[in-house]
């Protein structure tokens, strides 16, 4: 695992520093209070910067943080102090662009909250357990869009539990007719 780039967390906060969507991949912040304190700290330390046109990189609290803002949303990706900043920046850009594609370039807090399921699926496609899986926005958005369609995936592409749930649903419908 030492050879793979890893991410500590991905944060999507609003213009007041409140959570919209967050995922933590390590136990560096073991409690909810520690996570909220970190989010407040990172938000207040980056608030005065102008990270609207391109991503900014900072070393905060011993972590490398790459961040970018759009409208009333603040995107943050945190990595360890020994991680490559370019990889962390690529993860941020992939997340940022995929959210833009999924929300049809209407990226604001209201749209993000209305499509929170898509944003969380997007995070799952990008990072799993802290390991970076995908950073290409179009690939991420395509996978998320395919997963969000109800019943649109074929049985061969489903996991066993998804296939059983689909079969159970079809059986229940046929019995109720």
Secondary structure, 3 states (H helix, E strand, C coil): CCCCCECCEEEEEECCCCEEEEEECCCCCCCHHHHHHHHHHHHHHHCCCCCCCCCEEEEECCEEEEEEEECCEEEEEEEECCCCHHHHHHHHHHHHHHHHHHCCCCCCHHHHHHCHHHHHHHHHHHEECCEECCCCHHHHHHHHHHHHCCCCCCHHHCCHHHHHHHHHHHHHHHHHC
